[in-house]
Amino acid sequence: MSHLASWLLLPAASQRLGERYRTFRRNGAPMFSATLGCIVLILAWVFLPLEGPRWQRIRAGHDQFYPHINPDRPRPLDVVRYGIQSLWLLLRVSKQAGRPRVRSFGRMQAWRESWHGWLDKLPENISNRTQHLDEKKELSHINHTTRRIILGVIVVFSAILALLCITQPFNPLSQFIFLMLLWGVALIVRRLPGRFSALMLIVLSLTVSCRYIWWRYTSTLNWNDPLSLVFGLGLLFAETYAWLVLVMGYFQVVWPLNRQPVPMPKDISTWPVVDIFVPTYNEELHVVKGTIYASLGIDWPKDKLNIWILDDGGRDEFKQFADMVGVNYIARPTHEHAKAGNINNALKHAKGDFVAIFDCDHVPTRSFLQLTMGWFFKEQSLAMMQTPHHFFSPDPFERNLGRFRKTPNEGTLFYGLVQDGNDMWDATFFCGSCAVIRRGPLDEIGGIARDRRCPHIAAFAPQGLYLGLPAYSAGCGAGNGKSFRAHWAAYSLGARDDADIPSR
């Protein structure tokens, strides 16, 4: 690279470029990436006034504007990353509020605000008009047979109406008007309280998607050309599969249970003994300390609470810390089956009635056990109570897009709706942390294992009963976005040793 630069550039420029190339290589950049980075740097200096004050400000704020690009370790696609990020920076909406609005849009803005104000007041208006109605009282004079007949008529009428909406062909203008009507209804319905709004939005979504699938099956296949038919059917089957996933997803979350805490018995002597497991492998001690201190502060009888550090790293400093704070310490000689094997080994030593499991970077609140254990008294067949995960810091997407705690993330979707919907079908499953498990069913299936079944049910508590740090920022082996996604993908593909405690 230095010889090539000496032919094309002045000695001073060639020397600086050679130093930059060696810096790239020392930081781990491959030869191709380092060479490409130098070429891009030359082109940037030729075509862009990088010595100007504006460009100097951009270069000084590189970490702020381009946090995902390391200028000292170039990668082959950094040019594309710079282009996409620069386009987003140019087109994004400014966060500074209060800019003077153009007068020509004043009336439109006023109409928009009044419209949204009416929509915001709609739930309250409907509630005030219907609060005097008592559905049970209104229908009490109708006998059971008549009710079933009325329900049957409504179902048949709704099915016929849905069939017409799905199969009726429209010209482009009629189709546009139909979609605008559905969109307007959705904007109004989404603000209504209760389950009706969610069910209505599901109906509207299925109406639009079913119309599309019907149109694809009846109007888009070319039966006269075998090759076109083969590729057309392949695409159609893929779209049908996506539509089935949509329908099954709606079926899964159509009626979330939204369980509320069950009070504990007033007689504390009846409260069970609980073992708290905190498995760890290669995390630093300061990460584990927060979880242990929080576990020690849980509101539960101290003689019925046993805390265990499950150290798969066999580190002396962890044992010394456990002795200092008065918790149990286990380090197994072998490390098969990773986290699942670590927990199963601890089950041989712990003798409590229940087991609460926390990842070493999940910090439980004081009320965790009191808000979860009540369900085990109410439902004797309940084997496991899973609670949602909440995080102090943003994931890579929230950090890069600046949407932390402004837009619901994938964790909110999974723990807030999917798991709550699974609970309706007795299909809630163990997520590896922040859960309470009854020892009887757990011992019955041989501990944390895969592909087992037991005749017990699981439940999901929607309350935020604990707080946690995401793995990529808490020293759990996911120090960047790539490893964070790999961490989640491992769970999605079932590649973890943390087995689910299955439902019925």
C-alpha positions as CSV (number, residue, x, y, z in Angstrom):
1,M,0.0,0.0,0.0
2,S,2.9,2.4,0.8
3,H,4.6,1.8,-2.5
4,L,1.4,2.4,-4.4
5,A,0.7,5.6,-2.5
6,S,4.3,6.9,-3.1
7,W,3.6,6.7,-6.9
8,L,0.4,8.7,-6.7
9,L,0.8,11.1,-3.8
10,L,3.2,13.6,-2.5
11,P,5.7,12.2,0.1
12,A,4.0,13.8,3.1
13,A,0.5,12.6,2.0
14,S,2.0,9.2,1.2
15,Q,3.5,8.9,4.7
16,R,0.3,9.9,6.5
17,L,-1.7,7.4,4.4
18,G,0.8,4.7,5.2
19,E,0.5,5.4,8.9
20,R,-3.3,5.3,8.6
21,Y,-3.1,1.9,6.8
22,R,-0.8,0.5,9.6
23,T,-3.3,1.8,12.2
24,F,-6.1,0.0,10.4
25,R,-4.1,-3.2,10.4
26,R,-3.1,-2.9,14.1
27,N,-6.8,-2.6,15.0
28,G,-7.6,-5.9,13.3
29,A,-8.9,-4.8,9.9
30,P,-8.2,-7.3,7.1
31,M,-5.9,-6.2,4.3
32,F,-8.7,-5.8,1.9
33,S,-10.7,-3.6,4.3
34,A,-7.7,-1.5,5.3
35,T,-6.8,-0.9,1.6
36,L,-10.4,-0.1,0.8
37,G,-10.5,2.3,3.8
38,C,-7.5,4.1,2.5
39,I,-8.9,4.4,-1.0
40,V,-12.2,5.8,0.4
41,L,-10.2,8.3,2.5
42,I,-8.3,9.5,-0.6
43,L,-11.5,10.0,-2.6
44,A,-13.1,11.8,0.4
45,W,-10.2,14.3,0.6
46,V,-10.3,14.8,-3.2
47,F,-14.0,15.4,-3.6
48,L,-15.1,16.8,-0.2
49,P,-13.7,19.9,1.6
50,L,-12.9,18.0,4.7
51,E,-10.7,20.8,5.9
52,G,-13.7,23.2,6.2
53,P,-15.2,24.1,9.5
54,R,-18.5,22.2,8.9
55,W,-16.8,19.0,7.9
56,Q,-14.4,19.4,10.9
57,R,-17.5,19.6,13.2
58,I,-18.9,16.4,11.6
59,R,-15.5,14.6,12.1
60,A,-15.3,15.8,15.7
61,G,-18.8,14.4,16.4
62,H,-18.2,11.1,14.5
63,D,-19.1,8.9,17.5
64,Q,-22.4,10.8,17.9
65,F,-23.4,10.8,14.2
66,Y,-22.1,7.4,13.3
67,P,-21.9,5.3,16.6
68,H,-22.0,2.0,14.7
69,I,-19.0,2.7,12.5
70,N,-15.4,2.4,13.9
71,P,-13.2,4.8,11.9
72,D,-10.0,3.0,13.1
73,R,-11.1,-0.4,11.9
74,P,-12.9,-0.1,8.6
75,R,-15.2,-2.8,7.1
76,P,-16.0,-3.4,3.5
77,L,-19.5,-2.1,3.7
78,D,-18.7,1.0,5.7
79,V,-19.4,3.2,2.6
80,V,-22.9,1.9,2.5
81,R,-23.4,2.5,6.2
82,Y,-22.1,6.0,6.0
83,G,-24.5,6.7,3.1
84,I,-27.6,5.3,4.9
85,Q,-26.8,7.0,8.2
86,S,-26.1,10.3,6.4
87,L,-29.4,10.1,4.6
88,W,-31.3,9.4,7.8
89,L,-29.5,12.3,9.5
90,L,-30.6,14.6,6.7
91,L,-34.2,13.5,6.6
92,R,-35.0,12.9,10.2
93,V,-37.5,15.2,12.0
94,S,-35.8,17.7,14.2
95,K,-36.4,17.1,17.9
96,Q,-36.6,20.8,18.7
97,A,-40.1,21.8,19.4
98,G,-41.7,25.1,19.1
99,R,-40.6,26.2,15.7
100,P,-42.9,28.7,14.1
101,R,-45.4,27.1,11.8
102,V,-46.2,28.3,8.4
103,R,-49.4,30.3,8.5
104,S,-50.9,28.5,5.4
105,F,-51.1,25.3,7.5
106,G,-52.6,27.0,10.5
107,R,-56.2,26.0,9.7
108,M,-55.2,22.5,8.8
109,Q,-53.3,22.1,12.1
110,A,-56.2,23.5,14.1
111,W,-58.6,21.1,12.4
112,R,-56.2,18.2,13.1
113,E,-55.9,19.2,16.8
114,S,-59.7,19.4,17.2
115,W,-60.1,16.0,15.5
116,H,-57.6,14.4,17.8
117,G,-59.2,16.1,20.7
118,W,-62.6,14.6,19.8
119,L,-61.0,11.2,19.4
120,D,-59.3,11.5,22.8
121,K,-62.6,12.4,24.5
122,L,-64.5,9.6,22.7
123,P,-63.8,6.8,25.3
124,E,-65.0,9.1,28.1
125,N,-68.1,10.1,26.2
126,I,-69.0,6.5,25.5
127,S,-68.4,5.5,29.1
128,N,-70.6,8.3,30.4
129,R,-73.5,7.3,28.0
130,T,-73.3,3.6,28.8
131,Q,-72.5,3.5,32.5
132,H,-76.2,3.3,33.4
133,L,-76.7,0.2,31.2
134,D,-76.5,-3.3,32.7
135,E,-76.2,-5.9,30.0
136,K,-77.3,-8.7,32.3
137,K,-80.3,-6.8,33.6
138,E,-81.3,-5.8,30.0
139,L,-81.2,-9.4,28.9
140,S,-82.6,-11.0,32.0
141,H,-86.1,-11.2,30.7
142,I,-85.0,-13.2,27.6
143,N,-85.0,-16.9,28.1
144,H,-82.0,-19.1,27.2
145,T,-83.4,-20.5,24.0
146,T,-84.2,-17.1,22.6
147,R,-80.7,-15.8,23.5
148,R,-79.2,-18.7,21.5
149,I,-81.4,-18.0,18.5
150,I,-80.5,-14.3,18.6
151,L,-76.8,-15.2,18.9
152,G,-77.1,-17.6,16.0
153,V,-78.8,-15.0,13.8
154,I,-76.1,-12.5,14.6
155,V,-73.4,-15.0,13.8
156,V,-75.0,-16.0,10.5
157,F,-75.6,-12.4,9.5
158,S,-72.0,-11.5,10.4
159,A,-70.6,-14.4,8.4
160,I,-72.6,-13.4,5.3
161,L,-71.5,-9.8,5.6
162,A,-67.9,-10.8,6.0
163,L,-68.2,-13.1,3.0
164,L,-69.5,-10.2,0.9
165,C,-66.8,-7.9,2.1
166,I,-64.1,-10.4,1.2
167,T,-65.4,-11.7,-2.1
168,Q,-67.1,-8.6,-3.6
169,P,-64.9,-7.3,-6.5
170,F,-64.2,-3.6,-6.5
171,N,-62.8,-1.2,-9.1
172,P,-59.8,0.8,-8.0
173,L,-61.8,3.8,-6.8
174,S,-64.3,1.6,-4.9
175,Q,-61.4,-0.3,-3.4
176,F,-59.7,2.9,-2.3
177,I,-63.0,4.2,-0.7
178,F,-63.5,0.9,1.1
179,L,-60.0,1.0,2.5
180,M,-60.4,4.6,3.6
181,L,-63.6,3.6,5.5
182,L,-61.9,0.8,7.2
183,W,-58.9,3.0,8.1
184,G,-61.3,5.7,9.5
185,V,-63.1,3.1,11.6
186,A,-59.8,1.8,12.9
187,L,-58.7,5.3,14.0
188,I,-61.8,5.7,16.0
189,V,-62.1,2.1,17.4
190,R,-58.5,2.0,18.6
191,R,-59.2,4.6,21.2
192,L,-62.1,2.8,22.8
193,P,-61.4,1.1,26.2
194,G,-61.8,-2.6,26.8
195,R,-61.3,-5.6,24.7
196,F,-63.9,-4.5,22.0
197,S,-61.4,-2.2,20.3
198,A,-58.8,-5.0,20.0
199,L,-61.3,-7.5,18.7
200,M,-62.6,-4.9,16.2
201,L,-59.2,-4.1,14.9
202,I,-58.5,-7.8,14.4
203,V,-61.7,-8.1,12.4
204,L,-60.7,-5.1,10.2
205,S,-57.2,-6.5,9.7
206,L,-58.6,-10.0,8.7
207,T,-61.1,-8.4,6.3
208,V,-58.3,-6.6,4.4
209,S,-55.9,-9.6,4.5
210,C,-58.7,-12.0,3.4
211,R,-59.7,-9.8,0.5
212,Y,-56.1,-9.8,-0.7
213,I,-55.7,-13.6,-0.4
214,W,-59.1,-14.1,-2.2
215,W,-57.9,-11.8,-5.0
216,R,-54.6,-13.6,-5.3
217,Y,-56.3,-17.0,-5.6
218,T,-59.0,-15.9,-8.0
219,S,-57.4,-13.2,-10.2
220,T,-53.6,-13.4,-10.4
221,L,-52.7,-16.9,-11.5
222,N,-51.8,-17.5,-15.2
223,W,-53.0,-21.0,-15.9
224,N,-51.9,-20.8,-19.6
225,D,-48.2,-20.6,-18.9
226,P,-46.8,-23.5,-17.0
227,L,-43.6,-21.7,-15.9
228,S,-45.5,-18.6,-14.7
229,L,-47.9,-20.9,-12.9
230,V,-45.1,-22.7,-11.1
231,F,-43.5,-19.5,-9.8
232,G,-46.9,-17.9,-9.2
233,L,-48.0,-20.8,-7.1
234,G,-44.8,-20.7,-5.1
235,L,-45.2,-17.1,-4.3
236,L,-48.9,-17.6,-3.5
237,F,-48.1,-20.5,-1.1
238,A,-45.5,-18.3,0.7
239,E,-48.1,-15.5,1.0
240,T,-50.7,-18.0,2.2
241,Y,-48.3,-19.2,4.9
242,A,-47.7,-15.6,6.0
243,W,-51.5,-15.1,6.2
244,L,-51.9,-18.3,8.3
245,V,-49.2,-17.0,10.7
246,L,-51.2,-13.8,11.0
247,V,-54.4,-15.6,11.7
248,M,-52.9,-17.9,14.2
249,G,-51.1,-14.9,15.9
250,Y,-54.5,-13.2,16.3
251,F,-55.9,-16.4,17.6
252,Q,-53.1,-16.6,20.1
253,V,-53.5,-13.2,21.6
254,V,-57.2,-12.6,21.1
255,W,-58.1,-12.8,24.8
256,P,-55.1,-12.1,27.2
257,L,-55.9,-12.9,30.8
258,N,-54.1,-10.0,32.5
259,R,-53.8,-11.8,35.8
260,Q,-53.7,-9.7,38.9
261,P,-51.8,-10.6,42.1
262,V,-53.5,-12.9,44.6
263,P,-53.1,-12.0,48.3
264,M,-50.9,-14.2,50.4
265,P,-52.4,-15.9,53.5
266,K,-52.2,-13.7,56.6
267,D,-50.7,-16.6,58.6
268,I,-47.0,-16.3,57.7
269,S,-46.3,-19.8,59.1
270,T,-48.1,-21.3,56.1
271,W,-45.7,-19.5,53.7
272,P,-43.4,-22.0,51.9
273,V,-39.6,-22.2,51.8
274,V,-38.2,-20.6,48.6
275,D,-34.8,-21.1,47.1
276,I,-33.5,-18.3,44.9
277,F,-31.0,-19.4,42.3
278,V,-28.6,-16.9,40.6
279,P,-26.6,-18.9,38.0
280,T,-23.4,-17.3,36.7
281,Y,-20.6,-18.3,34.4
282,N,-18.2,-15.6,33.2
283,E,-19.9,-12.4,34.5
284,E,-18.0,-10.0,36.7
285,L,-18.7,-9.9,40.4
286,H,-20.1,-6.4,40.4
287,V,-22.9,-7.6,38.0
288,V,-23.9,-10.4,40.4
289,K,-23.7,-8.2,43.5
290,G,-26.8,-6.2,42.6
291,T,-28.9,-9.3,42.1
292,I,-27.7,-10.8,45.4
293,Y,-28.2,-7.7,47.4
294,A,-31.7,-7.3,46.0
295,S,-32.5,-10.9,46.7
296,L,-31.5,-10.4,50.3
297,G,-33.9,-7.5,50.6
298,I,-37.0,-9.4,49.3
299,D,-39.9,-9.2,51.7
300,W,-40.1,-12.8,52.9
301,P,-39.4,-14.6,56.2
302,K,-35.7,-14.9,56.4
303,D,-35.9,-18.5,57.8
304,K,-37.8,-19.5,54.6
305,L,-35.6,-17.8,52.1
306,N,-32.4,-19.4,50.8
307,I,-30.2,-17.7,48.2
308,W,-27.8,-19.6,46.1
309,I,-25.0,-18.4,43.8
310,L,-24.5,-21.1,41.2
311,D,-21.0,-20.3,39.9
312,D,-20.1,-22.3,36.8
313,G,-16.8,-20.5,36.7
314,G,-15.5,-21.7,40.0
315,R,-14.1,-18.4,41.1
316,D,-12.7,-17.8,44.6
317,E,-13.8,-14.2,44.7
318,F,-17.5,-15.3,44.3
319,K,-17.1,-17.8,47.1
320,Q,-15.6,-15.1,49.4
321,F,-18.4,-12.7,48.5
322,A,-21.0,-15.4,49.3
323,D,-19.5,-16.1,52.7
324,M,-19.3,-12.4,53.4
325,V,-23.0,-11.7,52.7
326,G,-24.3,-15.0,54.1
327,V,-25.6,-16.8,51.0
328,N,-25.0,-20.3,49.7
329,Y,-22.4,-21.0,47.1
330,I,-22.2,-24.0,44.7
331,A,-19.5,-24.6,42.1
332,R,-19.8,-27.9,40.3
333,P,-16.7,-29.8,39.0
334,T,-18.0,-30.4,35.5
335,H,-20.0,-28.0,33.3
336,E,-22.2,-30.1,31.0
337,H,-25.5,-28.7,29.7
338,A,-24.5,-25.1,30.6
339,K,-27.1,-23.2,32.5
340,A,-29.7,-26.0,32.6
341,G,-27.1,-28.4,34.1
342,N,-26.0,-25.7,36.6
343,I,-29.6,-25.4,37.9
344,N,-30.1,-29.2,37.9
345,N,-27.0,-29.6,40.0
346,A,-28.2,-27.0,42.5
347,L,-31.6,-28.8,42.8
348,K,-29.7,-31.7,44.5
349,H,-28.6,-29.4,47.3
350,A,-31.7,-27.1,47.7
351,K,-34.7,-28.5,49.6
352,G,-37.2,-25.6,49.4
353,D,-40.8,-26.0,48.3
354,F,-40.3,-23.5,45.4
355,V,-37.4,-22.2,43.2
356,A,-37.1,-18.7,42.0
357,I,-34.5,-18.3,39.2
358,F,-32.9,-15.0,38.2
359,D,-30.2,-14.3,35.7
360,C,-27.2,-12.7,37.4
361,D,-28.1,-9.3,35.8
362,H,-31.8,-9.4,36.8
363,V,-32.5,-7.4,40.0
364,P,-35.8,-8.5,41.7
365,T,-37.9,-6.0,43.6
366,R,-38.7,-6.4,47.3
367,S,-42.3,-7.5,46.5
368,F,-41.5,-10.1,43.9
369,L,-42.4,-13.2,46.0
370,Q,-45.4,-11.7,47.7
371,L,-46.9,-10.7,44.3
372,T,-46.3,-14.1,42.7
373,M,-46.6,-16.8,45.4
374,G,-50.3,-16.1,46.0
375,W,-51.3,-17.9,42.8
376,F,-49.7,-21.1,44.0
377,F,-52.0,-21.1,47.0
378,K,-55.0,-20.5,44.8
379,E,-54.1,-23.0,42.1
380,Q,-52.6,-26.2,43.5
381,S,-51.9,-27.5,40.0
382,L,-49.9,-24.4,39.1
383,A,-46.3,-25.5,38.3
384,M,-44.7,-22.2,37.2
385,M,-45.2,-18.5,37.3
386,Q,-43.3,-16.5,34.7
387,T,-43.0,-12.7,35.0
388,P,-42.0,-10.1,32.3
389,H,-38.5,-8.7,31.9
390,H,-37.9,-4.9,32.0
391,F,-34.6,-3.2,31.3
392,F,-32.7,-0.1,32.6
393,S,-30.8,0.5,29.3
394,P,-31.8,0.4,25.6
395,D,-31.2,-2.4,23.2
396,P,-29.1,-1.6,20.1
397,F,-32.1,-0.6,18.0
398,E,-33.5,1.7,20.7
399,R,-30.1,3.3,21.2
400,N,-29.4,3.9,17.5
401,L,-32.9,5.2,16.7
402,G,-33.3,7.2,20.0
403,R,-36.6,5.4,20.8
404,F,-35.8,4.1,24.3
405,R,-39.0,4.1,26.4
406,K,-40.8,6.0,23.6
407,T,-41.8,3.1,21.4
408,P,-42.7,-0.4,22.6
409,N,-39.8,-2.8,21.8
410,E,-39.9,-6.6,21.1
411,G,-39.6,-7.4,24.7
412,T,-42.8,-5.4,25.5
413,L,-44.6,-7.3,22.7
414,F,-43.4,-10.7,23.9
415,Y,-43.9,-10.2,27.6
416,G,-46.8,-7.8,27.4
417,L,-49.1,-9.5,24.8
418,V,-47.7,-12.8,23.5
419,Q,-47.1,-14.4,26.9
420,D,-50.3,-12.9,28.3
421,G,-52.2,-14.4,25.3
422,N,-50.5,-17.7,25.8
423,D,-51.8,-17.7,29.3
424,M,-55.3,-18.0,28.0
425,W,-54.5,-21.3,26.4
426,D,-52.3,-22.6,29.3
427,A,-49.3,-22.2,27.0
428,T,-47.1,-19.8,29.0
429,F,-43.5,-21.1,29.2
430,F,-40.4,-20.6,31.2
431,C,-38.1,-17.9,29.8
432,G,-35.0,-18.8,31.7
433,S,-35.2,-16.1,34.4
434,C,-37.5,-14.2,36.7
435,A,-39.8,-17.1,37.3
436,V,-41.0,-19.2,40.3
437,I,-41.3,-23.0,39.9
438,R,-42.9,-25.5,42.2
439,R,-40.4,-28.2,43.2
440,G,-42.8,-31.1,42.9
441,P,-43.5,-30.8,39.1
442,L,-39.8,-29.8,38.5
443,D,-38.5,-32.9,40.3
444,E,-41.1,-35.0,38.6
445,I,-39.7,-34.3,35.1
446,G,-36.1,-34.6,36.3
447,G,-35.3,-30.9,36.6
448,I,-34.6,-28.5,33.7
449,A,-34.8,-30.8,30.6
450,R,-36.1,-30.8,27.1
451,D,-39.0,-32.6,25.4
452,R,-40.9,-33.6,28.5
453,R,-44.5,-33.3,29.5
454,C,-46.2,-33.1,32.9
455,P,-49.9,-32.7,33.9
456,H,-49.5,-29.2,35.4
457,I,-50.3,-25.7,34.2
458,A,-48.2,-22.6,33.9
459,A,-49.3,-19.0,34.4
460,F,-48.0,-15.5,33.4
461,A,-48.1,-12.5,35.7
462,P,-48.3,-9.2,33.6
463,Q,-47.1,-7.1,36.5
464,G,-43.5,-5.7,36.4
465,L,-42.1,-7.5,39.4
466,Y,-38.4,-7.1,38.7
467,L,-36.0,-5.0,36.8
468,G,-32.9,-6.0,34.8
469,L,-30.0,-5.0,32.7
470,P,-29.9,-6.3,29.1
471,A,-27.2,-8.9,28.5
472,Y,-25.2,-6.9,26.1
473,S,-24.4,-4.1,28.6
474,A,-24.2,-6.2,31.8
475,G,-21.1,-8.3,30.9
476,C,-23.0,-11.4,29.8
477,G,-21.1,-12.0,26.6
478,A,-23.2,-9.7,24.3
479,G,-21.1,-6.6,24.0
480,N,-22.6,-5.3,20.8
481,G,-25.6,-5.4,18.6
482,K,-24.4,-8.5,16.6
483,S,-23.9,-10.6,19.7
484,F,-27.1,-9.3,21.3
485,R,-29.1,-10.5,18.3
486,A,-27.3,-13.8,18.4
487,H,-28.3,-14.1,22.1
488,W,-31.9,-13.6,21.2
489,A,-31.7,-15.9,18.1
490,A,-30.4,-18.7,20.3
491,Y,-33.6,-18.5,22.4
492,S,-35.8,-18.3,19.3
493,L,-34.2,-21.4,17.6
494,G,-34.3,-23.4,20.8
495,A,-30.5,-23.6,21.0
496,R,-30.3,-22.9,24.7
497,D,-30.1,-25.4,27.4
498,D,-32.8,-23.6,29.4
499,A,-35.7,-26.0,28.8
500,D,-39.3,-24.8,29.1
501,I,-41.4,-26.0,31.9
502,P,-44.3,-27.0,29.5
503,S,-48.0,-26.4,30.0
504,R,-50.7,-29.0,30.1
